[in-house]
Amino acid sequence: GQSLEQPSEVTAVEGAIVQINCTYQTSGFYGLSWYQQHDGGAPTFLSYNGLDGLEETGRFSSFLSRSDSYGYLLLQELQMKDSASYFCAVRDASKLSFGAGTTVTVRA
Amino acid sequence: NAGVTQTPKFRILKIGQSMTLQCAQDMNHNYMYWYRQDPGMGLKLIYYSVGAGITDKGEVPNGYNVSRSTTEYFPLRLELAAPSQTSVYFCASSYRGDVNQETQYFGPGTRLLVL
């Protein structure tokens, strides 16, 4: 099976940088994904890492180290609209397994 | 494209009642999924399908059934509803080809309350 660990909450001010770590244990690993979910909404895809290294998409970046079973999501230049829950998810041969999520609260 | 659609948006059931949650996608995706999300928690996979006529259990399948007769539709059936099934249910779809990257597209969710 799979298990994922990520912090439950992070609070930061507008304009700051936040890093959300994710460690995982899995019996089969294809890649690490990140999803964003605003309160009351549906999850939406943010990024995917299949290989070691950094992937950058605008203000968001995601990193993966397969040897350490570790990844992170970096949120830069935080905006109020970034207040949401962020989930890491491990993909194996057939499905995604999601972590419990990190609630990011952005303060003015 | 409408993407992934789910009906109903909200439903109240009495204990022991049954219902079907509807899910449809118009993106010709081969994979479809059903998740439940309890308050403050992550998504738990209930069932998934890799194509029409093929379904498999996820992490929490007990009390649910699915069918997938066509690519577009993937209904979730609750038999004998219990309070423990109070949750938000999300349907998702994705296309899996030869590359490992997979983006799941989620429907807006169905909020179910069992009393």
Interface residues (C-beta under 8 A of the other chain):
Chain A: Y30 G31 S33 Y35 G41 A42 P43 T44 F45 Y48 G50 F87 R91 S94 K95 L96 S97 F98 G99 A100 G101
Chain B: Y33 Y35 M41 G42 L43 K44 L45 Y48 V50 D56 G58 E59 F90 A92 N100 Q101 E102 T103 Q104 Y105 F106 G107 P108 G109
